Every structure is written in C-alpha cells, then in structure tokens.
Amino acid sequence: MSRNGLFVLELDGMQQSVVDLHDPTHLAFDYMRRIGDVLDAMPPGRLRVLHVGGAAMTLPRYVAATRPGSRQIVLEPAADVIDHVREHAPLPPRSGIRVRPVDGMAGIAEVRDASQDVVVLDAFAGAVVPAELTGVAFVEHVRRTLAPGGVLVANLVARPPFAEMRDFVAAARALGTVTVGVEPATLKGRRPGNLVVACGAVPDRPFGEPSPLEYRVFAGRAVSDSFGGGTPRS
C-alpha cells in the first residue's frame, strides 16, 4: 500500500519494507539505516552489491541513488512479491538492479567468484532468517563471492541469550573482522529485535555515529565477550 509517498509492503501481517518513492535515500527502518551506514562507509564510487532478500528493494534503490552506476543483483524467491512491487513501486529506469526469482542459497551458488563488493543478507521466512542462510555453507559462498576488501552485512532478529546469533558470529569469523550493532531494548531482553552484523574488511565506523539511545556497537574483543561461545552450523 502507498501513503504520503511511502510504499509499504506487508507480509505475514508485518511491515517488511518501506520505500520512499520521492526520496529513495530515506530509510524508514532503523536497521536499514544502519546497513545504509555500512554501505556509505565503503570506498567511494560504484559498488557491486548482492542482496539476499529483496522485498520492496529498499536497499537496492538506496545504493542506486547514492552510488549511481552500481551493479546490483537481488535474490528474491517470492515471485508474487516481485510482481506486486513491479506493479505498484517499479524500479527506476536504468537502475542497474537485476532481480532473480530464486532463494538465497541457490542464487548465491550461481554468482561468480570475487565479483561482489558487498553482500547484504536481509531475508526472512515466517519472520525469521532461514537457517541455511546463517550457517557455514552460506558463509563459504559469501567468502567465495566477495572481492578483496568485500563485506557481508547481515540483518538478524534475536533476543538474549542470542544463541543463534552466537552461532552465526562463530561462522562469520571466517570472513575476517566482525562488528555488531544492536538495538538497546533488544540487548536488555525487553523484546526481540534487529542485530546488524558486518563481517570481512569492515570499514571504520561502519554504523555511522548512532547515539547511545539508538544502537550499541560492539567491535573487537567486545564481540567475543557479548556474542562469543557459539558453534558454526553446517
């Protein structure tokens, strides 16, 4: 549905994506703003971005607007969602965004080695990230796909004691540096919420400069202290 220039995509009774049709650089969800910060912190110029999960293509539109000429691939298995978005919120012409109706594991297996600067994982099935996208096999595909200096940015939903998150961090360490941003209310256990994980050649200040009331950022030893102890899943 659209209102006040915003296209809102609802799936499973939840708002999955919000697109500002007048200003694609406006990221309404805070976790998307944090992912946008990571993208902004990458070296200047065009980016090659693989999006695992697309929904209304909010982040691909953001990259197309902020880094014109970027080449992007979106893996979105829900063909009905793709058709709905194309009808009600079509992508701008010559956006450089290619949408493939395929799930994340099958799609990333077809992506060329060392061909991407960023992989964005933002895929959900029934309000959770599919388990196959948080294990060792997926991370190995990401490592193969990323070019030198590349970064994986993943959006997960969890709550303390963060068992699944710890397992993902253990797997993601194969990519290099791991930095985590967490909503304070989620960190305190008040409710499940978004955790944004940047892995690989993580740039300085990957989540911008959020205030203490917005996101807590964990880097270096703090990641092990707060999200260590997991076991990589196959």
N, C-alpha and C positions, 0 to 999 in steps of 0.2 A: 504494500500500500504506500501511497505517497501523501505527504502533508508538508506544507511550508517548504517545499523544495527538497524535502528529505524522502528518499525511498527506503522503506523499512521492509526487510524480508523476515517473515516469521516462519519458523519451522518447529514442529513438535511443541507448539504453544509458547515458544521463546523467540525473542528477537535475536536472530542470527547475524544480521548485517544491517548497517545503516549507511546509506550513501547520500552525501550532499550533492545533488545534481547540479547546483550552481557553483560549488566550490569543492572539488574532489580532494583538496588538501586538508579539509576539515574532517578530522577523525573523531567521531562522537564517543566511541567506546574508549575508556582509558587504556585498556590493554593494547588496543590498536595504536593509540598514540605512542605507547612505549615501543612497539615494534617499529613505528614510523621514526622514532628517535634513533634506533639502531640503523635503519636504512640511511637516515640523514648523516650518520657518523661515518659511513663508508667513504672511501676516497671519492673525490669529485668526478663528475662525468657520468656517462651512461652505465647502467648496470644490467647484468644478465641475471634474472630472478626466476626461480622455480617456486611456484606456490602450490603446496599440497593442501588442497581445500580452497574453494573459491567463493561459494555462496553468491553474494551480490557483487563480488570483485572489488570490494572497497580498497584493499591494499594495492592490487594491480593498478587501479585508477590513480591512486596516490603517487605511485612510482612514475606512471606515465606523465603526470602533471609536474612533478618535482624534478624529474630527470628525463626530459624529452629524448626520444630516440632509443630508450632502453628496450631490450628484447626480453619478453616475459612469456612463460608457459604456466598455465593454470591447469591443475589436475582436479577435476570436479566430477565425481561419479554420477551425480543426480542429474540425468538429462532433462527431467521436468523442471528442475530449478534453473538450469541453463536457459531453457526456452522461455521461462517466465521472466527472467532478468533481461534477456534479449528483447522481449516484447515491451516491457514496462520501464526498463532503465538501460537502454542499449549502450554499449561501449562507444566512446568517441571514435570517429574515423581515423585510420592510420595510427591507432594507439600502440601498435607493437605487441598487443596481448593476444596470444593464441590459447584457446580453451580446448582441452581434450577431455571428452567424457569417459574418464577412466579413474579407477581408485588409485590411492597413493602408491601402494607397493607395486602394482602392475605398471603404473605410469612412470615411476622413477626408474624402474628397470630398463626402460627404453631411452632414457636420457643419456647423452654422450658423456664420456669421461671428461673431467676437468672443464666442463662447459658452462658452469654457473658461478656467479659471484656470491649469490645469496640463495639459500633455500629457506622458505617460510613454511612452517608447519602450523596450520590453523584449521584442522579438520575434526569434525565431530560426527558421531553416530549415536543418537539417543542421548545427547548432552555429555558424552564422554569421548575422549580421543580413542580411536580404535587401537587395541593393544598392539597390533602388528606394526603400528607407526611409532612405537616407543621402545622397541627392542633393538638388539644388536644387528639383526639383518637389515633393518631400515637405516640405522646409523652407518653401516658399512656402505650402503648405496649412497647415502649423503656424502660420505668421505670420497667415494669414487667420483661423484658428480661435481663436487666443488673444485674450482680452480685454486691455485695457490693464493693465499690471502682471503679465502672464502669463509663465510659464516653461515651457520644454521641458527635460525631464530624460531623457537617453538613456544606456542601458547598451550599451556596445560591448565586443567581445572582440578583442584585438590583441596584438602584440608588437613590439619595436623592429625596424625603424626607424619603425613606425607610419604607413606610407604611407596606408592607408585612413582612419585616424584624422585625419591631417593634412587630407585632402580633406574630411572631414566638418566639421572645425573651420572650414575656409575657407567652407563653405556656411552653417554655423550662425551665423557672424558677422552675417548679415543680420537675426538676431533681436535683436541687442544684445550685452550683456556675455556672455563665455564663461568659465566656470570648470571646471577638470578635476580629478577625483580619481582616483588610480592606485594599485594595489597595488604596494608596493615591489619585490617579486620580479619583477613584470612590467616595471617600469621598468628593472630591471637586466638584463633579457633572459633571465632564467632559464627562463621559461615564458610561454605566452600567458595573459592574464588579463583581468579586468574593468577598464574605464575608464568612469567615470561623468561625463557632461558635462552641466552646467547652463547654459542659454542663455536670454537675454532679460532680464527685470527680476530678475536673480538677487539673492536676499536676502543680507544679511550672514551670514557663517559658514554657507554653505549645506550643508556636510558636517559640521556639528557641530564637535566638537573631537577628531578621531581622534588617537591617539598616533602618533609617528613610525614605529612598527612596523606600523601599520595601513594608513594611506593617506597618500600625498603629495598635497598640494593645490596646484594651480597657478592663479594669478589674474593679471590684468593683463598686464604685459609678459612674465611667465614663461610664459604660454600661447603667445605668439608665439615665444619663444626655444626652447621644447621641442616644440611641436606646430604650428609655422607652416610656411609654404612649400608648402602643399597647393593643389590646384586643384579648385574646386567641380565636382562631376559633375552632369550633366543628369539 
